[in-house]
Amino acid sequence: MFSLQNRVALVTGAGRGIGRAIAMALADAGAEVGVTARTASEVAEVVDAIKKAGGKAIAIVADLLDRAAPTTILEQMTAKLGPIDILVNNAGIGSSSDPKPVAEFSDEFWERTLYLNLTVPYKLSKAVLPSMRAKKWGRIINIASINGKMPSLHGAAYAASKHGLLGLTRTLALEIAKEGITVNAICPGPVHTVMNDKRLEYDAKRRGITFEEVEKAMTPIGGRLEPEDVAPLAVYLASNEARMVTGQAYNICGGVLLY
């Protein structure tokens, strides 16, 4: 077990799915965790679960599409837990919300997706840098996707935003490599989440096969990942043991992308 004692972590989009699993895992490793998402009941449930397991967490209800949200979240985190040591940029919009070919794509959905999936991680990363630099220690972990390395049919905005997130990850990692701060990305394949369920429903209808048939063939291993399959890597990347790992984009995908 990697110890994150005396570390303060912020996980965005932590009300369910991958974000929830990462928040729980960071807390289990000893970090004090700020759990943020739009839905108050989901955030409260995650914080309650962490506390019942003996950890420490606070709930921050925020909609990151609100331009003021990054500043508000940072202010609440600093006031209640102190400066952020570990930032996990997980909140995002998937292609399932409005899948269409590029020729028919919604401009509004394009802009919303790129803002939440790419601009918000940029803003939050920029905001935590001063305190990380002062400590000469920090971890920024961006939850990207294998669609940051390959296309997503009828999901141009999602693929573009995740490709961009990897560019941000690598550039920032290079810029601050000598300052005790690492920046890495995790690229999950298909994960069993509410958002991914919608995508599978769309693909099943488009292809004229059942949901179960689509799901079974999602990975060479078979089926989809669970959110808990992603969390251990986040804990490692947040630890002291990962001090020499930066600028990387790790696939956890059941063998979908073999490079």
C-alpha positions as CSV (number, residue, x, y, z in Angstrom):
1,M,0.0,0.0,0.0
2,F,1.3,3.4,-0.9
3,S,0.9,6.0,1.9
4,L,-0.7,9.4,1.2
5,Q,-0.7,10.4,4.9
6,N,-0.6,14.2,5.4
7,R,-1.6,14.8,1.8
8,V,-4.6,16.8,0.6
9,A,-6.3,15.7,-2.6
10,L,-9.1,17.2,-4.8
11,V,-11.0,14.9,-7.1
12,T,-13.4,16.4,-9.6
13,G,-16.4,14.5,-10.9
14,A,-16.2,12.3,-7.8
15,G,-19.9,11.7,-7.2
16,R,-19.9,8.4,-9.0
17,G,-17.9,6.2,-11.4
18,I,-14.2,6.6,-11.8
19,G,-14.0,9.8,-9.7
20,R,-15.8,8.1,-6.7
21,A,-13.5,5.1,-6.9
22,I,-10.4,7.3,-7.0
23,A,-11.6,9.5,-4.1
24,M,-12.3,6.4,-2.0
25,A,-8.9,4.9,-2.8
26,L,-6.9,8.1,-2.1
27,A,-8.7,8.4,1.3
28,D,-8.0,4.7,2.0
29,A,-4.3,5.5,1.4
30,G,-4.5,8.3,4.0
31,A,-5.2,11.4,2.0
32,E,-7.7,14.0,3.1
33,V,-10.0,14.3,0.1
34,G,-12.1,17.1,-1.3
35,V,-15.0,15.4,-3.2
36,T,-16.6,17.6,-5.8
37,A,-19.5,17.1,-8.3
38,R,-22.8,18.7,-9.3
39,T,-25.1,16.4,-7.4
40,A,-25.3,17.1,-3.7
41,S,-26.7,13.7,-2.7
42,E,-23.9,11.8,-4.6
43,V,-21.2,13.9,-3.1
44,A,-22.6,13.5,0.4
45,E,-22.8,9.7,-0.1
46,V,-19.1,9.5,-1.1
47,V,-18.0,11.6,1.8
48,D,-20.1,9.5,4.2
49,A,-18.6,6.3,2.8
50,I,-15.0,7.7,3.3
51,K,-15.7,8.8,6.9
52,K,-17.3,5.4,7.7
53,A,-14.1,3.7,6.5
54,G,-12.1,5.9,8.8
55,G,-11.0,8.6,6.3
56,K,-11.4,12.3,6.1
57,A,-13.2,14.1,3.3
58,I,-15.3,17.2,2.6
59,A,-18.1,17.7,0.1
60,I,-18.0,20.5,-2.4
61,V,-21.0,20.8,-4.7
62,A,-20.1,22.7,-7.9
63,D,-20.9,22.7,-11.6
64,L,-17.5,23.1,-13.4
65,L,-19.3,24.6,-16.4
66,D,-19.7,27.6,-14.2
67,R,-16.7,29.8,-15.0
68,A,-16.3,30.8,-11.4
69,A,-16.3,27.2,-10.1
70,P,-12.5,26.5,-10.2
71,T,-11.9,29.5,-8.0
72,T,-14.7,28.7,-5.6
73,I,-13.6,25.1,-5.2
74,L,-10.0,26.1,-4.5
75,E,-11.1,28.6,-1.9
76,Q,-13.2,26.0,-0.1
77,M,-10.5,23.4,-0.2
78,T,-7.8,25.7,1.2
79,A,-10.1,27.0,3.9
80,K,-11.2,23.5,5.1
81,L,-8.2,21.2,4.3
82,G,-5.3,23.4,3.3
83,P,-3.4,23.7,0.1
84,I,-3.9,20.9,-2.5
85,D,-1.1,18.4,-2.9
86,I,-2.9,16.0,-5.3
87,L,-5.2,17.2,-8.1
88,V,-7.2,14.6,-10.0
89,N,-9.0,16.1,-13.0
90,N,-11.7,13.6,-13.6
91,A,-14.9,15.5,-14.4
92,G,-15.9,15.4,-18.0
93,I,-18.6,15.0,-20.7
94,G,-18.7,11.8,-22.8
95,S,-19.7,11.3,-26.4
96,S,-22.9,9.6,-25.3
97,S,-24.6,12.9,-24.4
98,D,-25.0,13.8,-28.1
99,P,-23.3,11.5,-30.5
100,K,-23.3,12.6,-34.1
101,P,-21.0,12.6,-37.2
102,V,-18.9,15.8,-37.5
103,A,-21.0,17.1,-40.4
104,E,-24.0,17.1,-38.1
105,F,-22.3,17.9,-34.8
106,S,-23.7,20.4,-32.4
107,D,-21.4,23.5,-32.1
108,E,-22.7,24.1,-28.6
109,F,-22.0,20.6,-27.5
110,W,-18.5,20.8,-29.0
111,E,-17.7,24.0,-27.1
112,R,-19.2,22.6,-23.8
113,T,-17.2,19.4,-24.1
114,L,-13.9,21.0,-24.8
115,Y,-14.4,23.5,-22.0
116,L,-15.2,20.8,-19.3
117,N,-12.8,18.2,-20.6
118,L,-9.8,20.4,-21.4
119,T,-10.1,24.0,-20.3
120,V,-11.2,23.1,-16.7
121,P,-8.2,20.8,-16.1
122,Y,-6.0,23.6,-17.5
123,K,-7.5,26.1,-15.1
124,L,-7.4,23.9,-12.0
125,S,-3.8,22.8,-12.8
126,K,-2.8,26.4,-13.2
127,A,-4.5,27.3,-9.9
128,V,-2.8,24.7,-7.8
129,L,0.7,25.3,-9.1
130,P,1.7,28.2,-6.7
131,S,1.1,26.1,-3.5
132,M,2.7,23.0,-5.1
133,R,5.7,25.0,-6.1
134,A,6.0,26.5,-2.6
135,K,6.1,23.0,-1.1
136,K,8.3,21.6,-4.0
137,W,5.9,18.7,-4.1
138,G,2.7,18.0,-6.1
139,R,0.8,15.5,-8.2
140,I,-1.5,16.3,-11.0
141,I,-3.4,13.3,-12.5
142,N,-5.6,13.8,-15.6
143,I,-8.2,11.2,-16.4
144,A,-8.1,11.1,-20.1
145,S,-9.2,8.1,-22.3
146,I,-7.9,5.7,-24.9
147,N,-9.8,8.1,-27.2
148,G,-6.9,10.5,-26.4
149,K,-4.9,8.2,-28.7
150,M,-7.5,6.9,-31.1
151,P,-10.7,8.1,-32.7
152,S,-14.2,7.9,-31.3
153,L,-16.9,7.3,-34.0
154,H,-19.5,10.1,-33.7
155,G,-17.6,11.5,-30.7
156,A,-15.3,14.1,-32.3
157,A,-15.5,16.5,-29.3
158,Y,-14.7,13.8,-26.8
159,A,-11.7,12.5,-28.8
160,A,-10.4,16.0,-29.5
161,S,-10.7,17.1,-25.9
162,K,-8.9,13.9,-24.7
163,H,-6.1,14.3,-27.3
164,G,-5.8,17.8,-26.1
165,L,-5.6,16.7,-22.4
166,L,-2.7,14.5,-23.2
167,G,-0.9,17.5,-24.9
168,L,-1.6,19.6,-21.8
169,T,-0.3,16.7,-19.5
170,R,3.0,16.3,-21.4
171,T,3.7,20.0,-21.8
172,L,3.0,20.9,-18.2
173,A,5.0,17.9,-17.0
174,L,8.0,19.1,-19.0
175,E,7.7,22.7,-17.8
176,I,7.7,21.8,-14.0
177,A,9.8,18.6,-14.1
178,K,12.5,20.0,-11.8
179,E,10.1,21.4,-9.2
180,G,9.0,18.2,-7.4
181,I,5.7,18.2,-9.3
182,T,4.6,15.4,-11.6
183,V,1.9,15.4,-14.2
184,N,0.5,12.2,-15.6
185,A,-2.6,10.9,-17.4
186,I,-4.6,7.7,-17.1
187,C,-6.3,6.5,-20.2
188,P,-9.2,4.1,-19.4
189,G,-10.9,2.0,-22.0
190,P,-14.7,1.3,-21.7
191,V,-15.7,1.5,-18.0
192,H,-18.9,0.3,-16.5
193,T,-20.5,3.7,-15.7
194,V,-23.8,5.5,-16.3
195,M,-22.2,7.6,-19.0
196,N,-20.7,4.6,-20.8
197,D,-24.0,2.7,-20.5
198,K,-25.6,5.4,-22.7
199,R,-22.8,5.1,-25.3
200,L,-23.3,1.3,-25.4
201,E,-27.1,1.8,-25.9
202,Y,-26.4,4.2,-28.8
203,D,-23.9,1.7,-30.4
204,A,-26.2,-1.2,-29.9
205,K,-29.1,0.6,-31.7
206,R,-26.8,1.9,-34.4
207,R,-25.4,-1.6,-35.1
208,G,-28.7,-3.4,-34.7
209,I,-27.4,-5.8,-32.0
210,T,-28.1,-6.1,-28.3
211,F,-26.5,-4.1,-25.4
212,E,-25.1,-7.4,-24.1
213,E,-23.4,-8.2,-27.4
214,V,-21.8,-4.8,-27.6
215,E,-20.6,-5.0,-24.0
216,K,-19.2,-8.5,-24.3
217,A,-17.0,-7.5,-27.2
218,M,-15.7,-4.2,-25.7
219,T,-12.2,-5.5,-24.8
220,P,-10.0,-8.5,-25.7
221,I,-10.2,-9.6,-22.1
222,G,-14.0,-9.4,-22.3
223,G,-16.6,-6.9,-21.1
224,R,-15.8,-3.5,-19.5
225,L,-13.6,-2.2,-16.7
226,E,-15.0,-1.4,-13.3
227,P,-14.2,2.0,-11.8
228,E,-12.1,0.3,-9.2
229,D,-9.8,-1.1,-11.9
230,V,-8.6,2.5,-12.5
231,A,-8.2,3.7,-8.9
232,P,-5.0,1.8,-7.9
233,L,-2.9,3.5,-10.6
234,A,-4.1,6.9,-9.4
235,V,-2.9,6.1,-5.9
236,Y,0.5,5.0,-7.2
237,L,0.9,8.2,-9.3
238,A,0.0,10.3,-6.3
239,S,2.6,8.6,-4.1
240,N,6.2,9.4,-3.3
241,E,7.2,6.2,-5.0
242,A,6.1,7.7,-8.4
243,R,8.5,10.7,-8.0
244,M,10.3,9.8,-11.3
245,V,7.2,9.2,-13.3
246,T,5.9,12.3,-15.2
247,G,4.5,13.1,-18.6
248,Q,3.1,9.6,-19.1
249,A,-0.3,8.5,-20.4
250,Y,-1.1,5.0,-19.1
251,N,-3.7,2.8,-20.7
252,I,-6.0,0.7,-18.6
253,C,-8.2,-0.8,-21.2
254,G,-8.5,-4.5,-21.1
255,G,-6.2,-4.8,-24.2
256,V,-8.1,-2.5,-26.5
257,L,-5.0,-0.3,-27.2
258,L,-1.7,-2.2,-27.2
259,Y,0.8,0.7,-27.2
